[in-house]
């Protein structure tokens, strides 16, 4: 009977640290890792059982949130450890092949593409950045300091009491619109500045407060692929932006390094 293989990632076989990998256990907590070579690339896999990772079993297991959370976290933890050992093309959670033959077919079909991607990723790290803003603090700053708003306030002060009320309502709306414009301009400015340190970047979905659990609005969410020699400069710029934007309610969260989830097409591989 063919054995089921759980694929974690693709590496260059010359970078394989087989002695370290042979001591680790895979997603099931029992079976050791294996490195299967195909041309210049290698697949990092472990055997898994049909009764837990077979197609029918997965249909039931993935309905159980506790199981999914536990295994997804373990999958991510394994990828983080593998990234420390070598340049890695990470696979998505539960990338499973029904046999060594099906894995071999997949590897041989994409070996050239994977080799090119691995060379592109070599010596680089993925860092993720989320930019948040407290709009009320930004609104206060705009109301107090924006030259157009200040001019409008001076004009309103010259009007009658009745006209002042109507014009102030319009001014409040203008300030709200300016807040949105300032948020968009600011994140675009930071994105351009940080791109100078990266070889690639990717914008991700912006989440609302019900997902983030934060009081601030998420204004930007993205990832950067950065040469190792540029990481320190990049992080320095992020720290600088955090300090400079604090008064206007800006909060920047940077995390990493991560496996290159956003810069490898094979992170979207289908189950074999």
MOZI-V620473 format. One record per pair of residues at least 12 apart in sequence whose ideal C-beta (glycine too) atoms are under 10 Angstrom apart, sorted by the first residue. I is the first residue (numbers start at 1). J is the second residue. Records with the same first field share a line. If there is no record, write none. Layout:
I=J / J
This chain:
1=50 / 99
2=97 / 98 / 99 / 100 / 101 / 102
3=31 / 45 / 47 / 48 / 49 / 50 / 97 / 98 / 99 / 100
4=45 / 46 / 47 / 48 / 49 / 50 / 52 / 53 / 54 / 55 / 57 / 96 / 97 / 98 / 99 / 100 / 272
5=26 / 34 / 36 / 43 / 45 / 46 / 47 / 48 / 53 / 95 / 96 / 97 / 98 / 99 / 100 / 102 / 103 / 272
6=26 / 27 / 28 / 31 / 33 / 44 / 45 / 46 / 47 / 48 / 53 / 75 / 78 / 91 / 93 / 94 / 95 / 96 / 97
7=36 / 43 / 44 / 45 / 46 / 91 / 92 / 94 / 95 / 96 / 97 / 103 / 106 / 107 / 266 / 269 / 271 / 272
8=21 / 26 / 27 / 33 / 43 / 44 / 45 / 46 / 75 / 78 / 79 / 81 / 82 / 88 / 89 / 90 / 91 / 95 / 259
9=42 / 43 / 44 / 45 / 78 / 79 / 82 / 83 / 86 / 87 / 88 / 89 / 90 / 91 / 95 / 259 / 260 / 264 / 266 / 267
10=38 / 41 / 42 / 43 / 44 / 87 / 88 / 89 / 90 / 91 / 107 / 110 / 111 / 114 / 115 / 117 / 118 / 264 / 266 / 269
11=35 / 41 / 42 / 43 / 44 / 82 / 83 / 85 / 86 / 87 / 88 / 89 / 114 / 118
12=39 / 40 / 41 / 42 / 86 / 87 / 88 / 89 / 114 / 115 / 118 / 119 / 122
13=35 / 36 / 37 / 38 / 39 / 40 / 41 / 42 / 43 / 86
14=37 / 40 / 41 / 42 / 86
15=42 / 85 / 86 / 87 / 88 / 118 / 122
16=35 / 36 / 37 / 42 / 44 / 85 / 86
17=35 / 82 / 84 / 85 / 86
18=33 / 34 / 35 / 42
20=33 / 81 / 82 / 84 / 85 / 86
21=33 / 34 / 35 / 44 / 46 / 81 / 82 / 85 / 86
22=34 / 35
24=44 / 46 / 78 / 81 / 82 / 85
25=46 / 74 / 78
26=44 / 45 / 46 / 47 / 48 / 74 / 75 / 78
27=46 / 48 / 52 / 53 / 70 / 71 / 72 / 74 / 75 / 78 / 93 / 94 / 96
28=46 / 47 / 48 / 49 / 52 / 53 / 71 / 74
29=71 / 74
30=46 / 47 / 48 / 49
31=45 / 46 / 47 / 48 / 49
32=46 / 47
33=45 / 46 / 47 / 78 / 82
34=46 / 47
36=100 / 103 / 104 / 107
37=107
38=103 / 104 / 106 / 107 / 108 / 110 / 111 / 114
39=107 / 108 / 111 / 112 / 114 / 115
40=111 / 112 / 114 / 115 / 118 / 119
41=89 / 107 / 108 / 110 / 111 / 112 / 113 / 114 / 115 / 117 / 118
42=86 / 107 / 114
43=89 / 91 / 97 / 100 / 103 / 104 / 106 / 107 / 114
44=78 / 79 / 82 / 85 / 86 / 88 / 91
45=91 / 95 / 96 / 97 / 100 / 103
46=78
47=100
48=94 / 96
50=98
52=67 / 71
53=71 / 94 / 96
54=96 / 98
55=96 / 98 / 271
58=94 / 96 / 271
61=94
62=93 / 94
68=93 / 94
71=93 / 94
72=92 / 93 / 94
73=93
74=93
75=90 / 91 / 92 / 93 / 94 / 95
76=90 / 93 / 258 / 259 / 261
78=90 / 259
79=91 / 92 / 93 / 258 / 259 / 260 / 261 / 267
80=257 / 258 / 259
81=259
82=259
83=121 / 125 / 126 / 257 / 258 / 259 / 260
84=257 / 259
86=118 / 122
87=117 / 118 / 119 / 120 / 121 / 122 / 123 / 124 / 260
88=118 / 121 / 259 / 260 / 264
89=110 / 113 / 114 / 117 / 118 / 121 / 259 / 260 / 263 / 264 / 265 / 266 / 267 / 269
90=126 / 258 / 259 / 260 / 261 / 264 / 266 / 267 / 269
91=259 / 264 / 266 / 267 / 268 / 269 / 271
92=261 / 266 / 267 / 268 / 269 / 270 / 271
94=271
95=266 / 267 / 268 / 269 / 270 / 271 / 272
96=271 / 272
97=271 / 272
98=271 / 272
99=272
101=272
102=271 / 272
103=272
104=272
105=272
106=266 / 269 / 270 / 272
107=272
110=265 / 266 / 269
113=265 / 266
114=264 / 265 / 266
117=260 / 263 / 264 / 265 / 266
118=260 / 264 / 266
120=199 / 200 / 225 / 260 / 263 / 264
121=199 / 200 / 225 / 259 / 260 / 263 / 264
122=227 / 228
123=199 / 226 / 227 / 228 / 229
124=198 / 199 / 200 / 224 / 225 / 226 / 227 / 228 / 229 / 230 / 231 / 257 / 260 / 263
125=224 / 225 / 226 / 227 / 228 / 230 / 231 / 234 / 256 / 257 / 258 / 259 / 260
126=198 / 200 / 202 / 223 / 224 / 225 / 226 / 255 / 256 / 257 / 258 / 259 / 260 / 261 / 262 / 263 / 264
127=194 / 197 / 198 / 201 / 222 / 223 / 224 / 225 / 226 / 231 / 234 / 235 / 238 / 254 / 255 / 256 / 257 / 258
128=202 / 204 / 221 / 222 / 223 / 224 / 253 / 254 / 255 / 256 / 257 / 258 / 261 / 262
129=187 / 190 / 191 / 194 / 201 / 204 / 220 / 221 / 222 / 223 / 224 / 234 / 238 / 241 / 252 / 253 / 254 / 255 / 256
130=204 / 206 / 207 / 212 / 214 / 216 / 218 / 219 / 220 / 221 / 222 / 251 / 252 / 253 / 254 / 255
131=183 / 186 / 187 / 190 / 191 / 206 / 216 / 217 / 218 / 219 / 220 / 221 / 222 / 238 / 241 / 242 / 245 / 250 / 251 / 252 / 253 / 254
132=209 / 212 / 214 / 215 / 216 / 217 / 218 / 219 / 220 / 221 / 249 / 250 / 251 / 252 / 253
133=179 / 182 / 183 / 186 / 187 / 216 / 217 / 218 / 219 / 220 / 245 / 248 / 249 / 250 / 251 / 252
134=214 / 215 / 216 / 217 / 246 / 248 / 249 / 250 / 251
135=176 / 179 / 180 / 182 / 183 / 216 / 217 / 219 / 248 / 249
136=179 / 215 / 216 / 249
137=179 / 216 / 245 / 246 / 247 / 248 / 249 / 250
138=175 / 178 / 179 / 180 / 182 / 183 / 186 / 217 / 245 / 247 / 248 / 249 / 250
139=172 / 175 / 176 / 178 / 179 / 182 / 248 / 249
140=175 / 179 / 247 / 248 / 249
141=179 / 182 / 247 / 248 / 249
142=174 / 175 / 176 / 178 / 179 / 181 / 182 / 248
143=171 / 172 / 175 / 178 / 179
145=248
146=174 / 175 / 178 / 179 / 182
148=174 / 175 / 178
149=171 / 174 / 175 / 178
152=167 / 168 / 170 / 171 / 174 / 175
153=167 / 168 / 171
155=167 / 171
156=168 / 170 / 171
179=217 / 248 / 249
180=217 / 219
182=248
183=217 / 219 / 220 / 248 / 249 / 250
184=219 / 220
186=219 / 220 / 241 / 245 / 248 / 250
187=203 / 206 / 219 / 220 / 221 / 222 / 250 / 252
188=220
189=241
190=219 / 220 / 222 / 237 / 238 / 241 / 245 / 250 / 252
191=203 / 220 / 222 / 224
193=234 / 237 / 238 / 240 / 241
194=222 / 224 / 226 / 234 / 237 / 238 / 241 / 254
195=222 / 224 / 234
196=230 / 233 / 234 / 237
197=224 / 226 / 227 / 229 / 230 / 231 / 232 / 233 / 234 / 235 / 236 / 237 / 238
198=223 / 224 / 225 / 226 / 227 / 230 / 231 / 234
199=224 / 225 / 226 / 227 / 230 / 263
200=223 / 224 / 225 / 226 / 260 / 262 / 263
201=222 / 223 / 224 / 225 / 226 / 262 / 263
202=221 / 222 / 223 / 224 / 225 / 261 / 262 / 263
203=220 / 221 / 222 / 223 / 262
204=220 / 221 / 222 / 223 / 262
205=218 / 221 / 222
206=218 / 219 / 220 / 221 / 222
207=221
212=253
214=251 / 253
215=251
216=249 / 250 / 251
217=249
218=251 / 253
219=250 / 251 / 252
220=252
221=253
222=262
223=255 / 256 / 258 / 260 / 261 / 262 / 263
224=238 / 254 / 256 / 262 / 263
225=260 / 262 / 263 / 264
226=256 / 257
228=257
231=256 / 257
234=254 / 256
235=254 / 256
238=252 / 253 / 254
239=252 / 254
240=252
241=254
242=254
